[in-house]
Amino acid sequence: MSAERYAVGVDFGTESGRAVLVSCVDGREIGASVYPYRNGVIDERLPVPHDGVPLEPDWALQDPEDYLRTFQEALPALLAETGVDPADVIGVGIDFTSCTMLPTLADGTPLCLLGDLRADPHAWVKLWKHHAAQPEADRINAVAAERGEPWLPRYGGRISSEWFFSKALQILDEAPDVYARADRLIEAADWVVWQLTGTETRNSCTAGYKALWSKRDGFPAGAFFAALDPRFEHVVDEKMSRRIVPIGVRAGGLSERAAAWTGLPPGTAVAVANVDAHVSAPAATVTAPGAMVIIMGTSNCHILLGDREEPVEGMCGVVEDGVVPGLFGFEAGQAAVGDLFGWFADTSVPPDLHERARRLGTGVHEVLEEEAARLRPGESGLLALDWWNGNRSVLVDADLRGLLVGMTLSTTAPEIYRALIEATAFGTRVIVDAFEDAGVPVERIVACGGLPDRNRLLMQIYADVTGRELAVAASSQTPALGSAMFGAVVAGAARGGHDSIVEASSRMAHLRSETYRPVAAHHAVYDRLYPEYVRLHDLFGRGGDDVMRTLKQTQREA
Amino acid sequence: MSAERYAVGVDFGTESGRAVLVSCVDGREIGASVYPYRNGVIDERLPVPHDGVPLEPDWALQDPEDYLRTFQEALPALLAETGVDPADVIGVGIDFTSCTMLPTLADGTPLCLLGDLRADPHAWVKLWKHHAAQPEADRINAVAAERGEPWLPRYGGRISSEWFFSKALQILDEAPDVYARADRLIEAADWVVWQLTGTETRNSCTAGYKALWSKRDGFPAGAFFAALDPRFEHVVDEKMSRRIVPIGVRAGGLSERAAAWTGLPPGTAVAVANVDAHVSAPAATVTAPGAMVIIMGTSNCHILLGDREEPVEGMCGVVEDGVVPGLFGFEAGQAAVGDLFGWFADTSVPPDLHERARRLGTGVHEVLEEEAARLRPGESGLLALDWWNGNRSVLVDADLRGLLVGMTLSTTAPEIYRALIEATAFGTRVIVDAFEDAGVPVERIVACGGLPDRNRLLMQIYADVTGRELAVAASSQTPALGSAMFGAVVAGAARGGHDSIVEASSRMAHLRSETYRPVAAHHAVYDRLYPEYVRLHDLFGRGGDDVMRTLKQTQREA
């Protein structure tokens, strides 16, 4: 047993940071520790003493000190709890929400820690779900389309307000002084690695998926940035870095300072940063083409590997070395999945079902699932378009909205709940079809994230709708496990880790033995309903009928 | 005061019979008495001792003795309660749900009272919402269309399974022995008048709206009936009557037997029968073209008067003398209104709103209305097609279903509630437009029925959507008041009544002083949303997109 070595993965989520300690031999979880961010999501006003500063709608900030406190609190707790000898911990990896970015000085000091800038919201961390840079995203999309930027097809033809240059440009637009003071604009993912190692690195995953970088072409040309704003022409050279490090590479060793925070030995290998969704793929055993990983939570994120860069309609992005070194990682997404079911449970379920949940000592989701599972495919007579939060793939249109059709006076809440699950499954099938139509095969699906644990009906419906077998990752903490795996990789096999993420995945990642296979009779019914979904999807999503946009416009004017 | 005379109206509803005594001078209600039918709606099994006879789905029967018990119970109670001298009651009118029909012997004895037929469901009264004659309705529609029957356009091109010949043909199809034993097939409306007077009459309203009769052309030709079934060729001459009496005519005087039941003097004038919705028009002050009466309850029924018989798309029917003698009465309808709001309140409202209703000591509808009233038009961002129970006008398609579009993760239950109200208002506007397009003007709207009392927001939205002033009938019992008015008419002015329904209406019917006027700014928003409703209405309702029918078919197969 003394030969067993361990790696730590730290997953920086939206509300908390989670540190997990796993065995490098078989990936089993030895312990976990969570630090709930003191300042959480900052979306109404800045923290005390600057809480007189209100935030505009669509803003979402974070406090970078919460990330450091995750190291200072969760890591020592984890070591204490597990009793593992810190000397046996050979590597650390981290993953982060993305794009979550901040402006810093040249030494990495966040601008929001400077006394004179602390009251300026633009000096803080812009969280992934900060959506106030939509005007900048619109400008980027318009200019890119007009100039025929060659990188645009890699992102399905449109970039998001959440992404790096949208947020950076918003700082320049609205707070040119903050922009001027920023020596660096950096992903929080890379910033925390910098804090651990003392060395600034930039990882290929966030650069590729969120900052328009590619291994072959680098960043967009200065002329493009200049077309957005002359002051923006040299943003890459002035505030970022052209040295992008592939994931799976050692960023450095743990600094003395970080060793003191965490209780781990100085010099412990630290991997370059990664993104929560993408790092989940190898943690879900997927390191080769053919299997689509779906991270199912509040939203769905689809990760798929390919040998070549294929243009796929409406995907979020394709990045070489973005998920597994040496392969192209494709990303697609659905903007509302768990959020949609949560919305329904919160707003649309009558008291008797809540009461039954209370009586059974369970949740209303469980009661809905149980009732919905009694229904046969097609029995509800309902069909939905799952666009309650817009469409992220393949239409890439945030203005789209939900639709439900087929209601009668006999329609029940569990029937609608099931129709919403089916709609997200149809949406996933549209994405699967888009990949296959572009020549990127999807033979099977591996699910991970929070939903597969909680909703077996959802898994079966995804299998029945897509006609593919669904496996489920054994770990319910795939991001942290994946990060730990990258920690084991940068430590290397010689030190008790692994020499590649493929090898780490084959040893440390596992699937549950139980899988969900499509039931032929169910698949046949969904094969009849799917063309109905696709027809409505195309009608309302591709400009045939603009009612959703008109309603949004009318709502704004009201 | 001794000169004041009274009339009695008896409204036979779905669950009970209601007798109202009103002043012939000003229509004020002196008293009311309700008899809840002992056997109510018979839709699962026949009453004891034949409760071993189960009914098929879609069946709905009634017990004719419940109608007689209404006379025997409610009338004496009404006289006792009001203390009015029976000699001062000069006339009686009745109205009924329709088409509600039964088979009888030549003397009026219902076949279900015969010992050997009591266990046969076909011997009982078929209630208006008996929907098991759909195959017969389909056959009638197919044969009529094929033969190009001249009466078909008067009914918007399609007749209902609820109507007289659908039900009569079902008896012939499924119980030829019952059909053979029936000397008469008769509307329950006419049957109760027969029981009061001893004289069989057939009224122009049910004959016109439910039995394909018109003043100019009479009933369909024998060849048409023969094409349905050779045994059906002479149904009119064998089982019905060609002598159709216009409403507003005296059917006879109260028989000795009925006088004993009711406590009214023998010989009291009794009007020919009427239908609940249609008799409401004069009770809502409308006896001339230009004003549309909407009876708002579980469904909406629209009554409009015209000088000429115009073909109006998708109306339920147009009948000369059908509502007011000398005019053409047009009828249209919406199949789910109060039922739709009730469905929503029962199935789709979360516990916190129910809890608030409880705390306030009110109902969940009131809480929804209060919240929905805070919203501006367009603010919900939602639009619905109100077809939870199919579409009765102008599409006349029971297979259509509900649709809701525009939902986001911020959508609330009161927003959906408001969108459903707006959808029924848009549906009414489609009907208004169909009439105006056909040259039948709709200058203003008078609402009556159960909903106007309960939902002021609904009234305002109808005004805002249609751009027309909405008045509300003063009486909340317009059917019974209308029936009493016809009682006063058949008594005549010389006896303290009135000589015409127009005169009776001008004296006995009233509007509330408060009306609902369109708010210009609201109307402007709805004018922008209405074309969206119409486009979706036409797309899903006129065959452009058959998803609703496909879903229904898939549901059936599941």
Contacts between the chains, C-beta under 8 A, distances in Angstrom:
chain1	res1	chain2	res2	distance
A	336	B	409	6.3
A	339	B	409	5.7
A	340	B	409	7.3
A	343	B	409	5.0
A	343	B	411	7.5
A	346	B	350	6.6
A	347	B	350	5.7
A	347	B	411	7.0
A	347	B	412	6.1
A	347	B	413	5.6
A	348	B	348	5.0
A	348	B	349	7.9
A	348	B	350	6.8
A	348	B	413	6.7
A	348	B	416	8.0
A	349	B	348	7.9
A	349	B	350	6.1
A	350	B	346	6.6
A	350	B	347	5.7
A	350	B	348	6.8
A	350	B	349	6.1
A	350	B	350	7.5
A	350	B	351	7.8
A	350	B	354	7.8
A	351	B	350	7.8
A	351	B	351	4.4
A	351	B	354	5.1
A	354	B	350	7.8
A	354	B	351	5.1
A	376	B	558	4.5
A	377	B	558	6.6
A	378	B	551	7.9
A	378	B	554	4.0
A	378	B	555	6.0
A	378	B	557	6.7
A	378	B	558	4.0
A	379	B	555	6.1
A	379	B	558	4.0
A	380	B	555	7.2
A	381	B	401	7.0
A	381	B	551	4.8
A	381	B	552	6.1
A	381	B	554	7.1
A	381	B	555	3.6
A	382	B	551	6.9
A	383	B	547	6.5
A	383	B	551	5.9
A	388	B	407	5.4
A	388	B	408	5.6
A	388	B	409	5.2
A	388	B	411	7.6
A	389	B	408	6.9
A	389	B	409	5.5
A	401	B	381	7.0
A	401	B	405	6.8
A	401	B	406	4.9
A	401	B	407	6.0
A	401	B	408	5.8
A	402	B	405	7.3
A	402	B	406	7.1
A	402	B	407	3.4
A	402	B	408	6.9
A	402	B	411	7.7
A	403	B	403	7.2
A	403	B	404	7.2
A	403	B	405	4.4
A	403	B	406	7.8
A	403	B	407	7.5
A	404	B	403	7.2
A	404	B	404	5.0
A	404	B	405	7.8
A	404	B	407	7.3
A	405	B	401	6.8
A	405	B	402	7.3
A	405	B	403	4.4
A	405	B	404	7.8
A	405	B	540	7.7
A	405	B	547	6.0
A	405	B	548	6.6
A	405	B	551	7.1
A	406	B	401	4.9
A	406	B	402	7.1
A	406	B	403	7.8
A	406	B	547	7.7
A	406	B	548	6.4
A	406	B	551	4.3
A	406	B	552	7.7
A	406	B	555	7.9
A	407	B	388	5.4
A	407	B	401	6.0
A	407	B	402	3.4
A	407	B	403	7.6
A	407	B	404	7.3
A	408	B	388	5.5
A	408	B	389	6.9
A	408	B	401	5.8
A	408	B	402	6.9
A	409	B	336	6.3
A	409	B	339	5.8
A	409	B	340	7.3
A	409	B	343	5.0
A	409	B	388	5.2
A	409	B	389	5.6
A	411	B	343	7.5
A	411	B	347	7.0
A	411	B	388	7.6
A	411	B	402	7.7
A	412	B	347	6.1
A	413	B	347	5.7
A	413	B	348	6.7
A	416	B	348	8.0
A	525	B	554	6.7
A	525	B	557	7.9
A	525	B	558	6.8
A	528	B	550	7.9
A	528	B	554	6.3
A	529	B	551	8.0
A	529	B	554	6.4
A	532	B	547	5.2
A	532	B	550	5.8
A	532	B	551	7.4
A	535	B	545	7.2
A	535	B	547	7.4
A	536	B	545	7.7
A	536	B	547	6.5
A	539	B	545	7.2
A	540	B	405	7.7
A	545	B	535	7.1
A	545	B	536	7.7
A	545	B	539	7.2
A	547	B	383	6.5
A	547	B	405	6.0
A	547	B	406	7.7
A	547	B	532	5.2
A	547	B	535	7.4
A	547	B	536	6.5
A	548	B	405	6.6
A	548	B	406	6.4
A	550	B	528	7.9
A	550	B	532	5.8
A	551	B	378	7.9
A	551	B	381	4.8
A	551	B	382	6.9
A	551	B	383	5.9
A	551	B	405	7.2
A	551	B	406	4.3
A	551	B	529	7.9
A	551	B	532	7.4
A	552	B	381	6.1
A	552	B	406	7.8
A	554	B	378	4.0
A	554	B	381	7.1
A	554	B	525	6.7
A	554	B	528	6.3
A	554	B	529	6.4
A	555	B	378	5.9
A	555	B	379	6.1
A	555	B	380	7.2
A	555	B	381	3.6
A	555	B	406	7.9
A	557	B	378	6.7
A	557	B	525	7.9
A	558	B	376	4.5
A	558	B	377	6.6
A	558	B	378	4.0
A	558	B	379	4.0
A	558	B	525	6.8
